[in-house]
Amino acid sequence: MTEVTKGESIGSTTITLTRADLVRYAGASGDFNPIHWSESTARSVDLPGVIAHGMLTMGAAVQLVTDWCGDPGAILDYQTRFSAMVPVDEAEGATLTVSGKVGKVGKVDDDAGTVRIDLSVTDTGHGDAKVLTKAQAVVRIPEGTGA
């Protein structure tokens, strides 16, 4: 990251989540809720099928910011609202598109040396549903860069 411009794109990426990813995440997080691995359980509670863990989706999305700034420790704050489920088909998985941009007016704080990155996260397999809203990361700007 050499210079920060308000409204500038930091890029985009595609994330594919599979049922195997859900199982690995369950093991790492300790969240073994069967709606994340059992089709029959998920459907019995009126879900469209097995769904991804919200925190897995949130964590996968912020990787774009980490790749952009080059240092996961530079992310000082990250928050979002969960706005849609991510159904994970047994055969096809789920495909998310993540894009980010530097926050517009007032979101670059030269005095604090931070910038806010706004993320857009959509589920391309389900009508580009926005799965996260107000997904925002505050990032420390490395010395020698500026807005």
N, C-alpha and C positions, 0 to 999 in steps of 0.2 A: 504494500500500500504506500504510494508515494504522495498522493495528494487527494484531498477529500472535497468533493463538490456537491453542494446540496442538490438533491434530486437525481444524482448519478446512479446508474445501475451498478450493482456489485456482481451481477451475473445471475445465472439460473442453473438448475440441475434437476435431474429426474431421479426419483428414489423408487425402487421396487421393494415392496415388502411381501414376504412369503409366509406361509404357515410355519415353516421352520424358523424364520426370524422371530415369530411370536413366541415359539417354544423357548428359544434361546433367551429372549428378553424376560420371559416369565421366570426362568431359572436365575437370571442375574438380579432381577428386581424383587423376587419373592412374591410377585403378583400372579397367583395361579387360578384366578377367577376363570371358571370354565367357559365363559362367553368369549374368551380369547383363544380357545382351542377345540371346543366341542360344538359342532354344528347343531346337534339336537338341543343342547342346553340354550344356545343363543336363540334359536327359533322359538323355544318354549317361553321365552320372555319377550317375544315380539320384536326381536332384532332381525335384520335381513340375513343374518348368518354370522359367522365368526367375525369379530371386529378387532382391529389393532388396539393396543393399549394407547391411551392418550399421551402418556409420557414418552412412549417410544416414538410416536409421531412428532412430538415437540422436540425431542432430542435429535432425531434424524434431520429435522428441518434446520436447526441451528448450525449444522455442519457447514452450510454455505457461508455463514459468517466467519466461522473458524478458518475455513480455507481462504477467505478474502483477507482477513487480518493477519493470518499466519501464526497466531498465538492464542490458544484457548483461554489462557490467563488474562488476556486483554478484554474479555467479555465480562463486564462488571455487573450487568443486570440483564435478565432475559425473562420475559413474561408474555403470556398469550391468553386468549379465551378459546376454549374448545367449542366449535360451532357445528360440526357434523361428524358423524361416525365414519370410520374407514373400514368398510367391509373388505375382508381378505379372502378372495375366492381360492378354493383348494387347488385348482389347476393353474389359474392365471395370476394369483396374488393380487396385489393392489399397486397402482402406479400413481405416485404423487409428483407434482411439479412444484418446485420451490424457486421463487425469484426474490431478489432483494434490492433495495435502493437506499441511498442515504436520505434520511429524513429531510423534508423541505424546510422552509423558513423557521428559524429558531431551534432547529434540532442539532445544529453543530455548535458546541459550546467551547469556544477557543480558550476561555479562562480556565475551565475545568479540564481541557484537553480530551474531550469526549465527543462522540458522534452517535446519533441514534440511527440504527438500521431497521427499516420496516420490511417485514417478510410477507410474501403472499404465498399461501400453501393451498393447493387445490388437488382434488382427486380426479384425475383425467378419465378414469374408468366409470365415473358416476356423474357425468354431466358437468365436469369441472366444479363440483361442489367445493366451497371454501371450507376446509376442515379446521383451520385456525384463523381467528380474526384478532386484530390488534396484536399481532406477533411482532414484538419489538425487542431489540437488543441494544444496550448501551455499551459502546466499545471505547476503550482508551486508545487515543490516537498516538502512535509512536512519535517520539521526539523527531523533529526535522520534517514533519509533515504539517499540513495546514489546510484550512478550508479556503 
